[in-house]
Amino acid sequence: MARRPTIKDIARRAGVSESAVSFALNDRPGVSRDTRARIRRVAEELGWQANSAARALSGERSGAVGLVLARPAHTLGVESFFLQLVSGIQEVLSAARTALLFQVVEDVDAECAVHRRWWAERRVDGVLVVDPRTGDPRPALLAELGLPAVTIGEPGPPTGTSASPVSAVRADDAGAMAQVLEHLHGLGHRRIVHIAGLPGLAHTVRRMESLRAEAERRGLGPEHVRSVVTDYSDAEGAAATRRVLAEPRPPTALVYDNDVMAVAGSAVAAELGIPVPHRLSIVAWDDSALCRVTHPRLTALVRDTAGFGRLAAEELLSVLAGGPAGVRESERPRLEPRESTAQAPAHTDS
C-alpha cells in the first residue's frame, strides 16, 4: 500500500525545515514568497493533502459539508430526483474542493442526532437540509449549534431568533400546481385526484393547498378535486391509483407527485383496461427519462433539478465564506404537455 506523503517528505524534497513547510502550507508568515511557492509545488507533486481531522481540531474548516436524508430507504432507489439534486450539489462542491458527507436515516429525530454528532466532531463546516417539514425542529437546532445551513425547499427560520445561519433555496410549488390544474381544467377535466407524496413535508402541503385553492377558484369542491398521500414509492402510487379508479365516480385525471408513481399509475390503468389519455389523463410532477419513454409519453413538469442542487451548494459556500443568509428562488417548473393528457371524456358527470 502506498504511504501517504508527510510534511517531513515535503521538507526533505524541498530542502527546507519542517516548520517552513508548515508555515507555507498554512499560509502563515515566516517564509519567503519563492520558498512558499517551491514548497507548494513539491507538495502538489507528492500528492499531499491536509488531514481534515487535524485541521478541524486546530479550528480550521473541515473542507466538507453534510447532507442527511430522512426518508424510507426503499423509496430512494427508484426516484431520480435526489440523484439529479446530488449531482448538481456535487458539481459545485467538487469545483470548490469541498467534500459531501451523505447519510440516510429513518426520521427527523435521527437526522437531528446526526447534526449534533457532526457538529461535536467538527466533521462538517455546514449542512444542506432537504424535505422541510411543517413544525420542523431542524432550523432551531442548527441555530442553537451555530452550524451554517441551507434549507432546500423553503425558508425555515427558527422561531424566536433574530438572526439565523439558515439560508434557503426554494421552488414555486404552488405556481407549478396552478399550471397543472389550468392545463387539466382547460381540457375539460372536473374530477381530478392528486396522488401526493409524504404528508407533513412542506412542499407536499404547498401543492395540496394550491390544488385546493385553484379548484375552489374554478368552482370545484373537494368532491371534485382532492389529494391522497403516499410515500412516493411505485407500490403506493399503484395502490392509490387502484383505489381511486375503483370509485363509483372515478377521476378523469391524475396528478402524481413524482415520475415513478406516474409510470406505476399508467401501468395500473393499462392493466384495468382504461386507455390513457382517452379515458384518463396523467400528469407527472418531475420529468425524467421514464416519462419520455413510457407509452404514451407522460405530460410532466420540467425543472432543472441539478440546477436546484447547484444553487443550494453555491448558497452554502457563500454563507461559509462570510456572506449573509438569504433566500434564493429557483426557476419555476414548466409544464410539458405530451400524449398522456387530452380532452376529458364526453358525457362524464361533473
N, C-alpha and C positions, 0 to 999 in steps of 0.2 A: 504494500500500500504506500502510495506516495506520501511523503511527510509535508505538512503544511509549512510554508516559509515563516520564519520568525523575524523579529526585529534584529536579533543577532546576525542572521543570514544577510539581511539587507546592509547592516553596518559593515560586515566583512567584505561584501561585494563592492560597496561604495567607498570603502577605505575611510570610514568615519567612525565616531564613537556611537554607542547605542543611544546615549542621551541626545545626540544630534539627530538621529533617526526619529526619536520620539518627538522632538521639537518640530521637525519638518512635517511629519505625518499628521500632527495635531494642530498645525497652523499656529505654533507658538514662536515668539521671538527667541533668538539665540543662535541662529544660523544665517549665513548669507543667502541672497536670492539664488545664486548659482548652485550653492550646495543643496539648497532645498529642492531645486529643480532636478539635480542629479539623483538625490535620494528618492524622489518620487518616481523618476524614470526607472530606477533599479527595482523599486517595489512593484511597479507595474509589470516589469519583465519577469519577476519571480512569481507573480500571481498572488501577491499578498493582499489580504483583506482584514479590516479591523475586526476584533472579536466583539460581537454585538452585546454580549452579556457584560463584558468588562466596561464597554462604553456606557452602558446603561447605569452600572454601579457608580461610575465616575460622574454621573449627572448629564452625560451626553445623550443624544437621541439614539433610540434603538435601531432606527432605519427600517421599521416595519409598521404597518397598520393592520388592524384586525377587522374581521367580518364574521359575525356569528349568525347562523341561520336557524331559527326556532320553528321548524315545520316538520310534519311527519316525514320521515326519511323515505318512505315508499312513494311519496309524491314527487320526489326530486329527479329521479332517473328518467322520467318521461317528459318533463317540461323544459322547453328550450329557453324560456325567459331568463332564468338565472344563469345559464351558460353564456348567453349573449351579454347579460349585465356584467358578469365577472370578466368576460373578455375585454369589455370596454374599460373596466376598472384597471385590469392588469396592464393594458396598453399604456395608460398614463403612468402608473406606478413603475413599470419597467423602465420607461424613459427617464424617470427620476431616481432610478436605482434604489427603489423602495420595495421591500418585500410585502406580500399579502399573507397574513396568518388567518386561516379559514377553519371554522369549526361548525359542525351541525349538532344541535341539541334538541331535546324533546319539547321544551316550553320556555316561556319568557323568564320564569324564575331561574331556570338553569342558565339561561343566557346572562342574566344579571350576575350570577355567581362567576361565570367566565370573565366578565368585565372586571369584577373585583380582583380576581386572581391575576389577570393580565396587568392591571394597574399596580398591584402589590409587587409583582415580579419584574416590573418595568419591561414587559415583553413588547409592548406596542407604544407608539407615540400618539396614536389616536385611533378611532374606530368609525366604521361605516355601519349604520343601523338600518336594517330593512324591515319591511312589514310593520309600519307604525300601527298602533292599536288604539282603540278608544280606552281612556284611562290608563295610558301607557306609563309604567313605572320607570322606564329606562332614561328619559331625559333628566328627571330629578336625580337619579343615581349618578349619571355622568357628570352633572353639575356638582354634586357633592364630592365626587372623586377629583374633579378638575381635569377630566380626561376629554380632550378635544374630540368632537364627533360631528358627523354629517348624517342627518336622517334622510333616507332615500324614500320619498313618497309624499311627505308633507311636513310642515314645521311642527316641532314638538317641544316648545319651550317648557321647562319645568315650572310648575305652579309656584308662585310666591317668590321668584327670584328676579332681581332687577337686571342681572346680566347672566348670560349663559354661554357655554362653549359650544352649544348645539346649533349648527347651521342646518340647512335643508335644501334639497332639490326636490321639485315636485312636478307631477304631471297633471294635466287638466282632465281628470277622470269624469267630472260632471259634464264638461263640454263634449267629451268623446261620446258619452252615453246619449247626450242630446242629439248628436249626429245620427247615431244608430236608430233612435226612435223616430226621428224625422224621416229617415230613409224608409223604414218599415211602414210608418203611417202613410207616407206618400204612395206606397204600393197598395194601400187599402187594408192593411192588417189592423185588426181591432182586438184580437186575442193573442197576447204576446207574453211569453214567460222568459224570465231572465234566470238562467242556471248559474248562480253566483258561486264565488269561492268561499273561503273560510269566514264564518261570522266573527265579528269583533275586529277584523282588520279594517283600518281606517279607509282604505281605498274601496273595500267591499261596501262599507256603509255609504260612502260617497256615491258609488254607482247606483246602489239601491235607492237612495234618496233622490238622485237625479232622475232615475226612471220613473219614480212615483210622481215627482213634480211635473215632468214633461207630459206624463199621461194625463194628470189632472188638468193641465193647461189645455189639453185637447178633448176634455170631457170624458175621459176614460177612467173608471174607478178600479179598485183592487180586484173586482170580479172579472175585469178585462185584462189588466196588466199587473204582473206581480213577479216577485223574486223567490227562488228557493235556494237554500245554501247547500254547499258540498265541501269536500276537502281538496278540490282541484284535480282529483285523480280521474283517469278514464273510467274506472269501475263505478265511482259515484256519479260521474257525469252520465254514464249509460243508464244507471239505475233511476236517476232523476228523470231522464228522458222517458223511460218506460212508464213511470208513474203519471207524468202529465199527459202523455199521449193516450193513456187508458181512461182518461176522464170523460164523462158524458159529453162535455163541450171542450174538446182539446184545443190547444193553441194552434194558430196557423203560422206562427213564427217563434223561433227560439233564439235567444242570445246567450252565448256561452262565455264565461269569464277567461277561458284560455283556449288555445288551439287543440290541445289534447282532448278536452271534453267535447269540443265541437265535432271532431272527427269521430269520436265514440258515439255521439248522438246521431250523426249521419248514418253510421253503421246500423244503429238500432232502427232508425226509420226504414232503411232498406230491408232489414230483417222482417219488419212488420208490414211490408208492402206499401209503405207511404212514400210516394215519389217526391223527391226534392228537385226543383222547387215548386212543382205544380200543386201539391197539397200542403207542403210545409217548407217555409223559408228558414235558413240557418245563417247566423252571423257569429263569427269568432272574434273574441276581443284582441288576441295577439296574432298577427300574421306570422306565418312560418312556411317552410318548405312543405309541411304537412298539408296546410291549407291549399297550396298551389298544385299538389299532385293528387289530391283526393278528387274523385269524380262524383258529382260535379265539383268544380273548384269552389272553395268557400269564400264568400264575402267576408272581409276581415278588416280590422283596424290596423293600419300600417303605422308603426312608430319605430324610431331609431333607438332600440333598447341598448345597444352597445354605446351609442352616444349618450344615453342617460347615465350609464356607468362611468363614461369618461368625465361627464360634468360633475358627478359626485366626487370622483377621485381628485379632480382639479380643485374643487372647493375645499376638500380636506387638506390638500397640500398648501393651499393659500392660507388656511387657518393656522396650520403648523408653522408657516413662515411669518406669522405675526399679523396676518390680515384679520379684519373684523368678521364676526359671524354674520351670516345673512341667508337670504332665501333666493335660490336661482330657479327659474322656470324652464322646463324642457319644452321642446317643440310639441305642439298639440298633435295627437294622433290623427290620421286621415283615413276616412272610410274608403275602402277599395271595393266597389260593387263587382261581384263575379256571378257565376252561374247558379249559386245556391240561394239567391233571393229573386223573387218575381212577384207579379201581382197576386194578391190574396185570392184564394179560390172563390169562385162565384157562388152566390146563394148561401153564404155562411152567416149564421146568426151573429149579431153584434154583441 
